[in-house]
Amino acid sequence: MNRKTNALLAALIAATFASVSVASFAQTTSDAPTAADQKAAKEQSKADKKAAVAQAKADKKKTEAQSDANEAAADAKLKNAKKAE
């Protein structure tokens, strides 16, 4: 191999090791959550619970409305069937 190729290969290998080193360092450093982070997580948890309750209530109302509509449709069919007799 000529000198240029060797230098290029050495630079490529050095860059690879440097990027692997930085990547492994970035993965191992983790800061402990701050009080603000913990408070935000707690508030988010409360908001998620409230949203889940609100969604359940909305689903219940929708189901009841559909049930009422189905009952009204059944009553109308019964009324029409009696008229046809």
Distance bins in CASP14 RR format, pairs under 12 A and 6 or more apart:
PFRMAT RR
TARGET T0000
AUTHOR 0000-0000-0000
RMODE 2
METHOD distances of the structure
MODEL  1
1 7 0 0 0 0 1 0 0 0 0 0 0
1 8 0 0 0 0 1 0 0 0 0 0 0
1 9 1 0 0 1 0 0 0 0 0 0 0
1 10 0 0 0 0 0 1 0 0 0 0 0
2 8 0 0 0 0 1 0 0 0 0 0 0
2 9 0 0 0 0 0 1 0 0 0 0 0
3 9 0 0 0 0 0 1 0 0 0 0 0
3 10 0 0 0 0 0 1 0 0 0 0 0
4 10 0 0 0 0 0 1 0 0 0 0 0
4 11 0 0 0 0 0 1 0 0 0 0 0
5 11 0 0 0 0 0 1 0 0 0 0 0
5 12 0 0 0 0 0 1 0 0 0 0 0
6 12 0 0 0 0 0 1 0 0 0 0 0
6 13 0 0 0 0 0 1 0 0 0 0 0
7 13 0 0 0 0 0 1 0 0 0 0 0
7 14 0 0 0 0 0 1 0 0 0 0 0
8 14 0 0 0 0 0 1 0 0 0 0 0
8 15 0 0 0 0 0 1 0 0 0 0 0
9 15 0 0 0 0 0 1 0 0 0 0 0
9 16 0 0 0 0 0 1 0 0 0 0 0
10 16 0 0 0 0 0 1 0 0 0 0 0
10 17 0 0 0 0 0 1 0 0 0 0 0
11 17 0 0 0 0 0 1 0 0 0 0 0
11 18 0 0 0 0 0 1 0 0 0 0 0
12 18 0 0 0 0 0 1 0 0 0 0 0
12 19 0 0 0 0 0 1 0 0 0 0 0
13 19 0 0 0 0 0 1 0 0 0 0 0
13 20 0 0 0 0 0 1 0 0 0 0 0
14 20 0 0 0 0 0 1 0 0 0 0 0
14 21 0 0 0 0 0 1 0 0 0 0 0
15 21 0 0 0 0 0 1 0 0 0 0 0
15 22 0 0 0 0 0 1 0 0 0 0 0
16 22 0 0 0 0 0 1 0 0 0 0 0
16 23 0 0 0 0 0 1 0 0 0 0 0
17 23 0 0 0 0 0 1 0 0 0 0 0
17 24 0 0 0 0 0 1 0 0 0 0 0
18 24 0 0 0 0 0 1 0 0 0 0 0
18 25 0 0 0 0 0 1 0 0 0 0 0
19 25 0 0 0 0 0 1 0 0 0 0 0
19 26 0 0 0 0 0 1 0 0 0 0 0
20 26 0 0 0 0 0 1 0 0 0 0 0
20 27 0 0 0 0 0 1 0 0 0 0 0
21 27 0 0 0 0 0 1 0 0 0 0 0
21 28 0 0 0 0 0 1 0 0 0 0 0
22 28 0 0 0 0 0 1 0 0 0 0 0
22 29 0 0 0 0 0 1 0 0 0 0 0
23 29 0 0 0 0 0 1 0 0 0 0 0
31 37 0 0 0 0 1 0 0 0 0 0 0
32 38 0 0 0 0 1 0 0 0 0 0 0
33 39 0 0 0 0 1 0 0 0 0 0 0
33 40 0 0 0 0 1 0 0 0 0 0 0
33 41 1 0 0 1 0 0 0 0 0 0 0
33 42 0 0 0 0 0 1 0 0 0 0 0
34 40 0 0 0 0 1 0 0 0 0 0 0
34 41 0 0 0 0 0 1 0 0 0 0 0
35 41 0 0 0 0 0 1 0 0 0 0 0
35 42 0 0 0 0 0 1 0 0 0 0 0
36 42 0 0 0 0 0 1 0 0 0 0 0
36 43 0 0 0 0 0 1 0 0 0 0 0
37 43 0 0 0 0 0 1 0 0 0 0 0
37 44 0 0 0 0 0 1 0 0 0 0 0
38 44 0 0 0 0 0 1 0 0 0 0 0
38 45 0 0 0 0 0 1 0 0 0 0 0
39 45 0 0 0 0 0 1 0 0 0 0 0
39 46 0 0 0 0 0 1 0 0 0 0 0
40 46 0 0 0 0 0 1 0 0 0 0 0
40 47 0 0 0 0 0 1 0 0 0 0 0
41 47 0 0 0 0 0 1 0 0 0 0 0
41 48 0 0 0 0 0 1 0 0 0 0 0
42 48 0 0 0 0 0 1 0 0 0 0 0
42 49 0 0 0 0 0 1 0 0 0 0 0
43 49 0 0 0 0 0 1 0 0 0 0 0
43 50 0 0 0 0 0 1 0 0 0 0 0
44 50 0 0 0 0 0 1 0 0 0 0 0
44 51 0 0 0 0 0 1 0 0 0 0 0
45 51 0 0 0 0 0 1 0 0 0 0 0
45 52 0 0 0 0 0 1 0 0 0 0 0
46 52 0 0 0 0 0 1 0 0 0 0 0
46 53 0 0 0 0 0 1 0 0 0 0 0
47 53 0 0 0 0 0 1 0 0 0 0 0
47 54 0 0 0 0 0 1 0 0 0 0 0
48 54 0 0 0 0 0 1 0 0 0 0 0
48 55 0 0 0 0 0 1 0 0 0 0 0
49 55 0 0 0 0 0 1 0 0 0 0 0
49 56 0 0 0 0 0 1 0 0 0 0 0
50 56 0 0 0 0 0 1 0 0 0 0 0
50 57 0 0 0 0 0 1 0 0 0 0 0
51 57 0 0 0 0 0 1 0 0 0 0 0
51 58 0 0 0 0 0 1 0 0 0 0 0
52 58 0 0 0 0 0 1 0 0 0 0 0
52 59 0 0 0 0 0 1 0 0 0 0 0
53 59 0 0 0 0 0 1 0 0 0 0 0
53 60 0 0 0 0 0 1 0 0 0 0 0
54 60 0 0 0 0 0 1 0 0 0 0 0
54 61 0 0 0 0 0 1 0 0 0 0 0
55 61 0 0 0 0 0 1 0 0 0 0 0
55 62 0 0 0 0 0 1 0 0 0 0 0
56 62 0 0 0 0 0 1 0 0 0 0 0
56 63 0 0 0 0 0 1 0 0 0 0 0
57 63 0 0 0 0 0 1 0 0 0 0 0
57 64 0 0 0 0 0 1 0 0 0 0 0
58 64 0 0 0 0 0 1 0 0 0 0 0
58 65 0 0 0 0 0 1 0 0 0 0 0
59 65 0 0 0 0 0 1 0 0 0 0 0
59 66 0 0 0 0 0 1 0 0 0 0 0
60 66 0 0 0 0 0 1 0 0 0 0 0
60 67 0 0 0 0 0 1 0 0 0 0 0
61 67 0 0 0 0 0 1 0 0 0 0 0
61 68 0 0 0 0 0 1 0 0 0 0 0
62 68 0 0 0 0 0 1 0 0 0 0 0
62 69 0 0 0 0 0 1 0 0 0 0 0
63 69 0 0 0 0 0 1 0 0 0 0 0
63 70 0 0 0 0 0 1 0 0 0 0 0
64 70 0 0 0 0 0 1 0 0 0 0 0
64 71 0 0 0 0 0 1 0 0 0 0 0
65 71 0 0 0 0 0 1 0 0 0 0 0
65 72 0 0 0 0 0 1 0 0 0 0 0
66 72 0 0 0 0 0 1 0 0 0 0 0
66 73 0 0 0 0 0 1 0 0 0 0 0
67 73 0 0 0 0 0 1 0 0 0 0 0
67 74 0 0 0 0 0 1 0 0 0 0 0
68 74 0 0 0 0 0 1 0 0 0 0 0
68 75 0 0 0 0 0 1 0 0 0 0 0
69 75 0 0 0 0 0 1 0 0 0 0 0
69 76 0 0 0 0 0 1 0 0 0 0 0
70 76 0 0 0 0 0 1 0 0 0 0 0
70 77 0 0 0 0 0 1 0 0 0 0 0
71 77 0 0 0 0 0 1 0 0 0 0 0
71 78 0 0 0 0 0 1 0 0 0 0 0
72 78 0 0 0 0 0 1 0 0 0 0 0
72 79 0 0 0 0 0 1 0 0 0 0 0
73 79 0 0 0 0 0 1 0 0 0 0 0
73 80 0 0 0 0 0 1 0 0 0 0 0
74 80 0 0 0 0 0 1 0 0 0 0 0
74 81 0 0 0 0 0 1 0 0 0 0 0
75 81 0 0 0 0 0 1 0 0 0 0 0
75 82 0 0 0 0 0 1 0 0 0 0 0
76 82 0 0 0 0 0 1 0 0 0 0 0
76 83 0 0 0 0 0 1 0 0 0 0 0
77 83 0 0 0 0 0 1 0 0 0 0 0
77 84 0 0 0 0 0 1 0 0 0 0 0
78 84 0 0 0 0 0 1 0 0 0 0 0
78 85 0 0 0 0 0 1 0 0 0 0 0
79 85 0 0 0 0 0 1 0 0 0 0 0
END
